[in-house]
């Protein structure tokens, strides 16, 4: 028998997403299931299936929200990054997002997902294009901008998980920021020379 009163009529999908994110924050991915989401949202056990075929579809929807929020944080940090120092600042925000939303970040990148989810694909494409755009502008002389963008993202993403997993010092936000900036700048010294790099003296 459905429980009542916890979501507005017609907003079941949003209620399920809110419930899923609450469960992630409280128990991590282990506590996330469609049945648990139904209980948290106050609906029948079968209600979430109206929008999500299975757990992977639900995780994909949660991940898509996370990607959109991450993209917004990166754009707010620097709407038009065009130099290596801009990239380093954006990298700090990326790692900070992971540390501030650990369960969501793991759901975005470490959980099985629905490969047919158009919402998730579209959301990840925004992040990918953002990273590629930074590298194109910061290193216009790069022989292979796509490969360099992949290297930059891999570095920053690896830093995020190293911090999340306690392999690097997270004692203060300032310590984290300096570790990230130093690591990203080290990559710049190996990148092709570019007008942007020259302007910053790196």
N, C-alpha and C positions, 0 to 999 in steps of 0.2 A: 504494500500500500504506500503510495507516494507520501513523502513528508511535504509540508507546505510552508509558505511564507518566507522563504529565503532568497527568492529571486523574482524579478518582475516578469510578467507574462511576455513571451516573445524574446526573452533575453537569456534563454537556456545556454546557448553557446558561450556567451560571456561569463555566465555564472560558473560553468564548468572550467573555463580557463582560470578564473580567479581561484577556484577551489584547488585546481592542479598546482598553481604556483604557491599557494599557502602550504600544501602538503610537501612540496619540494623544499620549501624553506624550513619546515619543521623536521622532516624525516629524511630528506634526500630522495633519490629516485627509488629507493627500496619501498617506500610507502606509497608510491604513485601507481594507482590502478583505476580503471573506469569505475569499479565498484566503490573504491574509497572516495573518488571524486563525487559520485552520486550521493554518498552519505554526507560529505562535507557541504555539498550544494543544497541538500535537503530535497532531493528528488528521488524518483524510483530508480532501482538498480539498472533498468533498461533505458532510462531517459537519455543518458549521454550518447548512446548508440545512434540517436537521431542525427548527430553531427560528426561522430567519430567512429569509424569502423572498428578500430582496435586501439590498443595502448600506443602503438607506434604513430598512429594518426593524431592522437592527442598530444604526444610529445612533440610532433612536428609543428602543431599549432602553437604550443608553448614556445618552442624554439624560434618560430617566426616572430612572435612578439619580442623575444629577446634580441633578435637580430635588428629589428626596427628600433628598439630602445638603444642598442649599442650604436647604431648608425647615427641616431640623434645626438648621443653623447659626443661622438667623434666630431660631428659637424659643429656642435656648440663649442668644442675646444678650439677648433680652427676651421672656419667655413671654407677657406680657400688656401690650404697649405701649399706652398710652392718652393720651400727651401728645406734643407736637411734638418735645421733646428725645429721647423714646424713639424716635420715627421716625428722627431723625438718627442715633442710635446703631445702629439696624438698617440704615440705609443704608450706614454704614461697613462693617458686616459683609458686606453684599451685594457691595460693591466689593472688599473684601479677598478674598472667595471667588473672584471673577473673577481676581484677580492671583495667587492661590495655585494656581489650577487653570485656567490659560489655555486649554489645548487642550480640556478638558472643557467649559468655559464657551462656547467657540466652537461646539462640537458641539451644545450645548443650544440655541443661539440663532441660529447662522449656517449650519448645515448643512441640506440637504434632509432631510426626514423622511417617515415613513409616516403620512399623515393619518388612517388608520384604526386606529392603535395606541391601544387603550384604556388601556394602561399609561401611555403618555406623556400622554394627555389627562387622566387622573386625577391624575398627578403635577403637571402644570402648574396644574390647578384648585386644588390646595392652596396654591400660591404666590399665585395670583390672589386667593383668598379671604383669605389672610393680609394682603396689601396692602390690600384693601378694608376689612378689619376695623380695621386701624390707622387708616386715614383716617376711618372712621365714628366711632371713639372719640376721636381727636385733634381732629377738626373736626366736632362734632355739629351745628353750625349751617350747614354747607355746603349750598347749594341743590341741588347735583348731586354727591353723594359719589362716584358711579361715575366721572364725568368727572375729578374731582379726584384720585381714586386712579390713574387712567390717567396723569394729568400727573405725579404723584409717581413712579410706576414708570418712566415715560419719562425723567424727569430722572436718577434713580439709575442706570438701565440705561445711559443715555448716558454718564454719568460713568464707569461701569465700562469701557465700550469706549474712551473717550478715554484712560483710564489704560493700558489694555491696548495701545493703538496708539501709546503714547509721546507723546501730545499734551499730557499733563499730567505734572507732576513726580511721579515715583514713587521718589525717592531714599531716603526712609525711610517706615516705616509711619505715623509721626506726621504727616508732611507730607501723605500721602494722606488720613488721617483728618480733618485740619483742612480740607482742600480740600472734602471731601465734606460735612462738617458745615456749613461756610460756605455752600455752594451750596444745600443743603436748607433752611437757615434763611432764605435769601433768598426762597425760594418761599413760606415761611410769611408773609412780610410782604405777599404778594399774595393770600393765602388769606382767606376770610371770617373775621371775628372769631368766636371760639368761647370757651366757658368754659375749655377746655383751654389755648388760646393765652393767655388772660388769666392763668391760674394761673402760667404760666411767664414772664409779663411780656413776651411777644413778640407 
